[in-house]
Amino acid sequence: MKPIIAHFLTTLNFRMFLRALNSLTFRLPFLINGKDISLLEQDLKNYLNTKTSEIISFYNWRSAIYHWLKLLWIEKWDEILVSAYTCVSVSNAVIQTWSIPVYVDIDSTYNVDPEQLENKITQKTKAIIIQHTFWKPANLDRILKTAKKHNLFVMEDCAHSLGAEYNGKKIWTFWDLSIFSFWRDKVISSVNWGFLLINNETLFNKIPKIKNSLINISIGQVTKNLIYIKVWFIAYKLYNFCWIWKIIMVLARKLKLFPNILTLKEKSCNFKKFFYKYPNCLAYIWRWELAKLDEYNTHRIKIAEFYKKELAWFVELPKEDKNEKNIYFMFMIKVSRARELMNFCKKKWVLLGDYWFWQNIAPIGTDLKKASYKWDCINTEDLVIKLVHLPTHAWIDIKSAEKVVNLIKKFETGLLN
Ligand SMILES: Cc1ncc(COP(=O)(O)O)c(C=O)c1O
């Protein structure tokens, strides 16, 4: 029986597999350098419908934010407001610039509570990173008002939200700077990639300095990205055959064939390698995925609408406002016995996601103290042990979603047989 998996399937499709193969054979000379990055940046500008913004590509999001913060007028121990529900790569990048991440509690939308945000502002606060979490845009009206009032620099973290809208506008257009991630489990993916979108002309003079400080990533690391795409694709296709996929995955991990997700150094906020350029071969792969973005998001919306209709009486879903268009990149439900529900579904071959589960600065194993967390965000701490992630990616059809829904209904009503 084929399992239904919530995680890590954005990077899995035959097109990506073929392009990864092509990159390691016929296109070998263009592995690191080539014209695909500038073509991709142009495609992206067309998609974002922006003629005046500039893009700088990095190997990942964390490098993008690091370089930007370094170039701001930030001084040692200045404070940057971030969501208390986030990934340690955000905390680590801020800490490595010698500023301090100050965590703001979230509300039931998974995004920062605008009131709590105001409470956390001090003389040392310099900037806010607005994260649009999972599928809900943050309350931009209120946050931007607060930022203006206190003269704070705003950066939008759009890692989860390529395609989402707020008040009829694309969410990356609200402020001077947005940062995107196309890491392996993002809206679309090339295993790694992050970019800065700079919307304010007065900041353009900072671009050459950043670009000149970046260096090429090693051929070994680039190859690991391509191997990741190929091995995952084959392993998933072989899922039915007697655990072969498990053996392949264990071997690949043991042989360190995949790029690291988050190193131990990063989990203890001591990771400093932020200097890598985006390699050309990944841009070649991503350009194809961009062409599919609207199709993927339409599919996510269809599956999410089904979940909402079927599960509204059984689990808690965040209230949606009329002024937002959500893409439901990660469809989260709130339940009181999250781990038990995941275990129950696992026995029935449905692997619900524990993305950002258990610890508010994900993943599990992050040293919260070293991430400068003060255990003062109680809503976030309460929520993270109750959120379960349902699949909306391209491999899920309505029939699979029906299976997911039926299992959740059974579990929540106690009718387990
Ligand atoms: C909201 C958010 N911001 C930033 C990042 C970091 O992105 P990257 O892995 O490209 O550095 C992540 C990664 O999971 C994320 O989910």
The ligand as a MOL file (V3000), in Angstrom:
LIG
                    3D

  0  0  0     0  0            999 V3000
M  V30 BEGIN CTAB
M  V30 COUNTS 16 16 0 0 0
M  V30 BEGIN ATOM
M  V30 1 C 9.5380 30.7420 7.7610 0
M  V30 2 C 10.9200 30.3460 7.4120 0
M  V30 3 N 11.8670 31.3090 7.3020 0
M  V30 4 C 13.1340 30.9850 6.9760 0
M  V30 5 C 13.5230 29.6820 6.7540 0
M  V30 6 C 14.9660 29.3600 6.4030 0
M  V30 7 O 15.0570 29.0740 5.0400 0
M  V30 8 P 16.4000 28.4170 4.4120 0
M  V30 9 O 16.3450 26.9660 4.7590 0
M  V30 10 O 16.2720 28.6550 2.9190 0
M  V30 11 O 17.5470 29.1300 4.9970 0
M  V30 12 C 12.6030 28.6670 6.8600 0
M  V30 13 C 13.0070 27.2590 6.6320 0
M  V30 14 O 12.4080 26.3100 7.0110 0
M  V30 15 C 11.2570 29.0040 7.1760 0
M  V30 16 O 10.3300 28.0440 7.2600 0
M  V30 END ATOM
M  V30 BEGIN BOND
M  V30 1 1 1 2
M  V30 2 1 2 3
M  V30 3 2 2 15
M  V30 4 2 3 4
M  V30 5 1 4 5
M  V30 6 1 5 6
M  V30 7 2 5 12
M  V30 8 1 6 7
M  V30 9 1 7 8
M  V30 10 2 8 9
M  V30 11 1 8 10
M  V30 12 1 8 11
M  V30 13 1 12 13
M  V30 14 1 12 15
M  V30 15 2 13 14
M  V30 16 1 15 16
M  V30 END BOND
M  V30 END CTAB
M  END
